[in-house]
Amino acid sequence: MDRAVALVTGSTSGIGLAIAHRLSADGVSVVLHSRSSAGAGRALAAELGDAAYIQADLAVEADRVRLVREAIACWGRLDMLINNAGMSRVLPHGDLAAATEAVWRELYDVNVVAPFRLIAEAESALRQSARRGRSASIVNISSHAGVRPKGASIPYAASKAALNHMTKLLAATLAPDIRVNAVAPGLVDTPLTAAWTGAQELWRERSPMGRAATPEDVAQIVGMLVASDYLTGEIIVADGGLNLT
């Protein structure tokens, strides 16, 4: 099989869905994933055509291992890993008591430990992909909250900062066979953020682009990163220029 294969976690809605559509349109065979929306995942796999769906809970180590192994088994190869799945908790930054140990562990387990463990499990297949003449690609979906002192909660922002630094460490460690980059979006228009009126107003009034991102905006950047044969270790902040203000 000549088509590249990508595993996209959290790919039945929002940013992950847009990434799956983008990669499929670019001629990539996509392995879709979600924790619970199996019906939507199977329907999307049928819609895309050259796609498969696997259900797994990324908070569970056995499911992480199974997800990667089953993804590789779909077409006998893995060329791209897009770590999109993540978890957030909205907590006032000043309410330190609300950021319990359980919250910290939950967010770190899904936002930091899970991507690392998926990468570790996929490393061999990704290195084998590089023997075909092109470096393999990992893209972690982070957040501008990991770059600036912002975000839904301090544990969430800290987990994304950890993901950003992990991206750079892995880029140095896995090169040249595997390139590792991250996209750090600001506000993205999804059903989840539709009620965030304050954030929507902030992006309209202060960001140079005058709007929040769409999932397709983020997917376009992911498409660029996986198409590159050179970029690695980059954290691309996609916030419409809000960081400039």
Secondary structure as GFF3:
##gff-version 3
##sequence-region A 1 245
A	DSSP	beta_strand	5	8	.	.	.	ID=ss1
A	DSSP	alpha_helix	14	25	.	.	.	ID=ss2
A	DSSP	beta_strand	29	34	.	.	.	ID=ss3
A	DSSP	alpha_helix	38	48	.	.	.	ID=ss4
A	DSSP	beta_strand	51	55	.	.	.	ID=ss5
A	DSSP	alpha_helix	61	75	.	.	.	ID=ss6
A	DSSP	beta_strand	80	83	.	.	.	ID=ss7
A	DSSP	three_ten_helix	96	98	.	.	.	ID=ss8
A	DSSP	alpha_helix	101	108	.	.	.	ID=ss9
A	DSSP	pi_helix	109	113	.	.	.	ID=ss10
A	DSSP	alpha_helix	114	130	.	.	.	ID=ss11
A	DSSP	beta_strand	136	141	.	.	.	ID=ss12
A	DSSP	three_ten_helix	144	146	.	.	.	ID=ss13
A	DSSP	alpha_helix	154	174	.	.	.	ID=ss14
A	DSSP	beta_strand	178	185	.	.	.	ID=ss15
A	DSSP	three_ten_helix	191	193	.	.	.	ID=ss16
A	DSSP	alpha_helix	197	206	.	.	.	ID=ss17
A	DSSP	alpha_helix	215	227	.	.	.	ID=ss18
A	DSSP	beta_strand	235	238	.	.	.	ID=ss19
A	DSSP	three_ten_helix	242	244	.	.	.	ID=ss20
###
